[in-house]
Amino acid sequence: MKKSGSAEINAGQRFVEKARYLDKEGRASIPLSLLLVLLFQMRGYVAAIISLTFAEDRTRLLKLFYTSSEQFGLMLLIGLPALLVLLATTFAGEDERNWANVLMRFAQFLLLLSLLVDAVLIFWLFIEQHGAFSFGRAAIVFGWFICCWYLMNSRHWRFYRQHLASRY
């Protein structure tokens, strides 16, 4: 049964959503939580950048996080979709069409696919370590669940993605 005035409420909700997520110039603001999700998914790249600061032995820091170079390479591959989405958020134009606006149509799928592959890698690492507990691994699993929840439920992310994708 349809409530009376539901179309008016729906239109009003859309107006409030637009007013909430657009800045003074009418451009969509980048969600801060999205940047944190992208940073989490690009943790291989972050570790590589931080390891560049060590002058003596650059592989020393990487060995703390990744037991083998194959594991580090997999993390770089897993972070590649997040890197592409980060570049798309930087280059997406609200005034003109470009490749970044097209990529924003597929951003949700790319990030969820990356998280799925990351889950397989995390599960494989737990099996390899025979289920040994560590707070670092627990934090990674907790961060993984938070990222999944955010990508599936965030209104700001959905509005931002649809706003940029509709410009194409």
Secondary structure as GFF3:
##gff-version 3
##sequence-region A 1 168
A	DSSP	alpha_helix	6	21	.	.	.	ID=ss1
A	DSSP	alpha_helix	32	41	.	.	.	ID=ss2
A	DSSP	alpha_helix	43	51	.	.	.	ID=ss3
A	DSSP	alpha_helix	59	65	.	.	.	ID=ss4
A	DSSP	alpha_helix	69	91	.	.	.	ID=ss5
A	DSSP	alpha_helix	99	105	.	.	.	ID=ss6
A	DSSP	alpha_helix	107	128	.	.	.	ID=ss7
A	DSSP	alpha_helix	135	153	.	.	.	ID=ss8
A	DSSP	alpha_helix	155	165	.	.	.	ID=ss9
###
